[in-house]
């Protein structure tokens, strides 16, 4: 797991170091870092919102399909997939932003856990020596945060380290704060005493959950208004609306406050971007975009006749699964044989096999027509 943090954290570390060198304040650097990552992700968010708006145009057709195949959910899924293929819409497109968000979170966690590496740009050998002085295991993800805390009270023990370690860490310790609260500390609801720092740190997870609730509430209300056909049951909606914020609160109490602080601003900016895009994709504009996308998909299909789309692969897999489930019964129906006739043929084959076995071993065999 540490290797994964290292790989993803390196590029984010360069970005965070650049931003910190400009603003010289860690809390501000996190906010700017969040803005930059949202800008980088904007094309993905734009496509996701565009596909969602295009799906709204299909509501009448989806409602008709649902009514036609109310007693056949499997057939409804097949027809729904065919409709998405005709319209050139990928129903799994919304999964990509979620995956990228988790990818980003790994990088942010590594940057916040290892500020001496990523922001102060101090070599690994010096950091290992400093962690040794602090009595922190270098395999511990919190090693650098523990060392920074130890430097505050035992500065003289680090004076012999090179690369201006002591001066850099001492200066950074003063700016690694939010209103005086150390963002490297993990929030808790059971502090030794409710100081100003303890109150600020404890507030971060709850603000992270509140911001996530804002995003969840708005997304659910917008979905209910524009896409009622695809809405899950009330229980699922409640779990998503309140489950994710509660999970955010729990997670923010497990990691340094800097991660929760990033999560707050990530949710706020996500809400702003989602609101702006929903306002942009009016029904009139979406209709124009939809026609262009359908034409683009048609041209692409003509140029690449042998290349299968995601929806085509899904339809083929569904067809193969149906064929496998039907098995011999489907073959019998294709030959015009009813199920009762097919069962009779199976019984006749079994009787013939028994008769031959009796003849082979010299036993008597009685044909019982009443046998099932």
Secondary structure, 3 states (H helix, E strand, C coil): CHHHHHHHHHHHHHHHHHHHHHHCCHHHHHHHHHHHHHHHHHHHHHHHHHHHHHHHHCHHHHHHHHHHCCCCHHHHHHHHHHHHHHHCCCCCCHHHHHHHHHHHHHHHHHHHHCHHHHCCCCCHHHHHHHHHHHCCCCCCCCHHHHHHHHHHHCHHHHCCCCCCHHHHHHHHHHHCEECCEECCCECCCCCCCCCHHHHHHHHHHHHHHHHHHHHHHHHHHHHHHHCHHHCCCHHHHHHHHHHHHHHHHHHHCCCEHHHHHHHHHHHHHHHHHHHHHHHHCCHHHHHHHHHHHHHHHHHHHHHCCCCCCHHHHHHHHHHHHHHHHHHHHHHHHHCCCCHHHHHHHHHHHHHHHHHHHHHHCCCCCCCCCCCC
